[in-house]
Amino acid sequence: MMLLYTVLPVDDVLEGIDAVPEATMMLRLGDLDLEVEKYEGFQVKVVRILSTDPQHYLLPHCQPGSIIRMTQF
């Protein structure tokens, strides 16, 4: 059992709890692993970066929310 203390209404807290998350896939871009979801056509959207190298998090084309065209590989 979990207690949640909040000033928000219960409906706002539980909004979307039954929603099915979109399927993601792993993508290797050079020596960098990314978790991506399908976007439009041959494009994917970066969900998160899977790396222990801090320099990877500074790459602008790999930031979460970035769109990568599959023809770039």
PyMOL commands that place a pseudoatom at each C-alpha (Angstrom):
pseudoatom trace, name=CA, resn=MET, resi=1, chain=A, elem=C, hetatm=0, pos=[0.000, 0.000, 0.000]
pseudoatom trace, name=CA, resn=MET, resi=2, chain=A, elem=C, hetatm=0, pos=[1.272, 3.454, -0.876]
pseudoatom trace, name=CA, resn=LEU, resi=3, chain=A, elem=C, hetatm=0, pos=[0.251, 6.812, 0.557]
pseudoatom trace, name=CA, resn=LEU, resi=4, chain=A, elem=C, hetatm=0, pos=[0.460, 9.903, -1.589]
pseudoatom trace, name=CA, resn=TYR, resi=5, chain=A, elem=C, hetatm=0, pos=[0.175, 13.296, 0.060]
pseudoatom trace, name=CA, resn=THR, resi=6, chain=A, elem=C, hetatm=0, pos=[-0.702, 15.963, -2.486]
pseudoatom trace, name=CA, resn=VAL, resi=7, chain=A, elem=C, hetatm=0, pos=[-2.851, 19.060, -2.886]
pseudoatom trace, name=CA, resn=LEU, resi=8, chain=A, elem=C, hetatm=0, pos=[-3.868, 17.965, -6.381]
pseudoatom trace, name=CA, resn=PRO, resi=9, chain=A, elem=C, hetatm=0, pos=[-7.253, 16.336, -6.990]
pseudoatom trace, name=CA, resn=VAL, resi=10, chain=A, elem=C, hetatm=0, pos=[-7.179, 12.544, -7.309]
pseudoatom trace, name=CA, resn=ASP, resi=11, chain=A, elem=C, hetatm=0, pos=[-8.390, 12.774, -10.926]
pseudoatom trace, name=CA, resn=ASP, resi=12, chain=A, elem=C, hetatm=0, pos=[-5.343, 14.871, -11.869]
pseudoatom trace, name=CA, resn=VAL, resi=13, chain=A, elem=C, hetatm=0, pos=[-2.919, 12.540, -10.106]
pseudoatom trace, name=CA, resn=LEU, resi=14, chain=A, elem=C, hetatm=0, pos=[-4.305, 9.391, -11.717]
pseudoatom trace, name=CA, resn=GLU, resi=15, chain=A, elem=C, hetatm=0, pos=[-4.831, 10.883, -15.180]
pseudoatom trace, name=CA, resn=GLY, resi=16, chain=A, elem=C, hetatm=0, pos=[-3.523, 8.514, -17.836]
pseudoatom trace, name=CA, resn=ILE, resi=17, chain=A, elem=C, hetatm=0, pos=[-2.699, 5.696, -15.429]
pseudoatom trace, name=CA, resn=ASP, resi=18, chain=A, elem=C, hetatm=0, pos=[-4.570, 3.195, -17.616]
pseudoatom trace, name=CA, resn=ALA, resi=19, chain=A, elem=C, hetatm=0, pos=[-2.953, 4.420, -20.842]
pseudoatom trace, name=CA, resn=VAL, resi=20, chain=A, elem=C, hetatm=0, pos=[-0.805, 1.894, -22.676]
pseudoatom trace, name=CA, resn=PRO, resi=21, chain=A, elem=C, hetatm=0, pos=[2.710, 3.271, -23.169]
pseudoatom trace, name=CA, resn=GLU, resi=22, chain=A, elem=C, hetatm=0, pos=[3.996, 3.457, -26.728]
pseudoatom trace, name=CA, resn=ALA, resi=23, chain=A, elem=C, hetatm=0, pos=[6.351, 0.702, -27.805]
pseudoatom trace, name=CA, resn=THR, resi=24, chain=A, elem=C, hetatm=0, pos=[9.990, 1.722, -27.855]
pseudoatom trace, name=CA, resn=MET, resi=25, chain=A, elem=C, hetatm=0, pos=[13.039, 0.116, -29.397]
pseudoatom trace, name=CA, resn=MET, resi=26, chain=A, elem=C, hetatm=0, pos=[16.772, 0.282, -28.884]
pseudoatom trace, name=CA, resn=LEU, resi=27, chain=A, elem=C, hetatm=0, pos=[18.901, 2.010, -31.523]
pseudoatom trace, name=CA, resn=ARG, resi=28, chain=A, elem=C, hetatm=0, pos=[22.686, 1.996, -31.739]
pseudoatom trace, name=CA, resn=LEU, resi=29, chain=A, elem=C, hetatm=0, pos=[24.118, 5.194, -33.197]
pseudoatom trace, name=CA, resn=GLY, resi=30, chain=A, elem=C, hetatm=0, pos=[27.897, 4.702, -33.418]
pseudoatom trace, name=CA, resn=ASP, resi=31, chain=A, elem=C, hetatm=0, pos=[28.968, 3.860, -29.852]
pseudoatom trace, name=CA, resn=LEU, resi=32, chain=A, elem=C, hetatm=0, pos=[25.807, 5.362, -28.361]
pseudoatom trace, name=CA, resn=ASP, resi=33, chain=A, elem=C, hetatm=0, pos=[22.675, 3.424, -27.390]
pseudoatom trace, name=CA, resn=LEU, resi=34, chain=A, elem=C, hetatm=0, pos=[19.339, 5.243, -27.575]
pseudoatom trace, name=CA, resn=GLU, resi=35, chain=A, elem=C, hetatm=0, pos=[15.810, 4.292, -26.663]
pseudoatom trace, name=CA, resn=VAL, resi=36, chain=A, elem=C, hetatm=0, pos=[13.550, 5.560, -29.450]
pseudoatom trace, name=CA, resn=GLU, resi=37, chain=A, elem=C, hetatm=0, pos=[9.933, 5.357, -30.549]
pseudoatom trace, name=CA, resn=LYS, resi=38, chain=A, elem=C, hetatm=0, pos=[8.622, 5.318, -34.096]
pseudoatom trace, name=CA, resn=TYR, resi=39, chain=A, elem=C, hetatm=0, pos=[7.621, 8.733, -35.359]
pseudoatom trace, name=CA, resn=GLU, resi=40, chain=A, elem=C, hetatm=0, pos=[6.612, 9.391, -38.974]
pseudoatom trace, name=CA, resn=GLY, resi=41, chain=A, elem=C, hetatm=0, pos=[7.786, 7.459, -42.004]
pseudoatom trace, name=CA, resn=PHE, resi=42, chain=A, elem=C, hetatm=0, pos=[11.464, 6.623, -41.610]
pseudoatom trace, name=CA, resn=GLN, resi=43, chain=A, elem=C, hetatm=0, pos=[11.937, 8.788, -38.531]
pseudoatom trace, name=CA, resn=VAL, resi=44, chain=A, elem=C, hetatm=0, pos=[12.307, 7.982, -34.844]
pseudoatom trace, name=CA, resn=LYS, resi=45, chain=A, elem=C, hetatm=0, pos=[12.012, 10.178, -31.753]
pseudoatom trace, name=CA, resn=VAL, resi=46, chain=A, elem=C, hetatm=0, pos=[14.604, 9.887, -28.983]
pseudoatom trace, name=CA, resn=VAL, resi=47, chain=A, elem=C, hetatm=0, pos=[13.066, 8.880, -25.641]
pseudoatom trace, name=CA, resn=ARG, resi=48, chain=A, elem=C, hetatm=0, pos=[16.265, 8.551, -23.609]
pseudoatom trace, name=CA, resn=ILE, resi=49, chain=A, elem=C, hetatm=0, pos=[20.019, 8.151, -23.848]
pseudoatom trace, name=CA, resn=LEU, resi=50, chain=A, elem=C, hetatm=0, pos=[21.559, 4.964, -22.461]
pseudoatom trace, name=CA, resn=SER, resi=51, chain=A, elem=C, hetatm=0, pos=[25.169, 5.835, -21.784]
pseudoatom trace, name=CA, resn=THR, resi=52, chain=A, elem=C, hetatm=0, pos=[27.613, 6.323, -18.942]
pseudoatom trace, name=CA, resn=ASP, resi=53, chain=A, elem=C, hetatm=0, pos=[29.671, 8.834, -20.931]
pseudoatom trace, name=CA, resn=PRO, resi=54, chain=A, elem=C, hetatm=0, pos=[28.711, 12.408, -19.933]
pseudoatom trace, name=CA, resn=GLN, resi=55, chain=A, elem=C, hetatm=0, pos=[29.765, 13.703, -23.366]
pseudoatom trace, name=CA, resn=HIS, resi=56, chain=A, elem=C, hetatm=0, pos=[26.922, 11.752, -25.008]
pseudoatom trace, name=CA, resn=TYR, resi=57, chain=A, elem=C, hetatm=0, pos=[24.373, 13.839, -23.109]
pseudoatom trace, name=CA, resn=LEU, resi=58, chain=A, elem=C, hetatm=0, pos=[25.751, 17.010, -24.711]
pseudoatom trace, name=CA, resn=LEU, resi=59, chain=A, elem=C, hetatm=0, pos=[25.175, 15.886, -28.310]
pseudoatom trace, name=CA, resn=PRO, resi=60, chain=A, elem=C, hetatm=0, pos=[22.311, 18.024, -29.671]
pseudoatom trace, name=CA, resn=HIS, resi=61, chain=A, elem=C, hetatm=0, pos=[21.065, 15.416, -32.173]
pseudoatom trace, name=CA, resn=CYS, resi=62, chain=A, elem=C, hetatm=0, pos=[20.618, 12.797, -29.424]
pseudoatom trace, name=CA, resn=GLN, resi=63, chain=A, elem=C, hetatm=0, pos=[18.671, 14.823, -26.867]
pseudoatom trace, name=CA, resn=PRO, resi=64, chain=A, elem=C, hetatm=0, pos=[15.319, 13.362, -25.768]
pseudoatom trace, name=CA, resn=GLY, resi=65, chain=A, elem=C, hetatm=0, pos=[12.606, 14.648, -28.082]
pseudoatom trace, name=CA, resn=SER, resi=66, chain=A, elem=C, hetatm=0, pos=[14.983, 14.954, -31.050]
pseudoatom trace, name=CA, resn=ILE, resi=67, chain=A, elem=C, hetatm=0, pos=[13.881, 13.450, -34.351]
pseudoatom trace, name=CA, resn=ILE, resi=68, chain=A, elem=C, hetatm=0, pos=[16.353, 11.220, -36.194]
pseudoatom trace, name=CA, resn=ARG, resi=69, chain=A, elem=C, hetatm=0, pos=[15.854, 10.200, -39.797]
pseudoatom trace, name=CA, resn=MET, resi=70, chain=A, elem=C, hetatm=0, pos=[16.703, 6.551, -40.372]
pseudoatom trace, name=CA, resn=THR, resi=71, chain=A, elem=C, hetatm=0, pos=[18.566, 7.473, -43.593]
pseudoatom trace, name=CA, resn=GLN, resi=72, chain=A, elem=C, hetatm=0, pos=[21.315, 9.041, -41.430]
pseudoatom trace, name=CA, resn=PHE, resi=73, chain=A, elem=C, hetatm=0, pos=[22.818, 5.635, -40.683]
for i in range(1, 73): cmd.bond("trace and resi %d" % i, "trace and resi %d" % (i + 1))
show_as sticks, trace
zoom trace
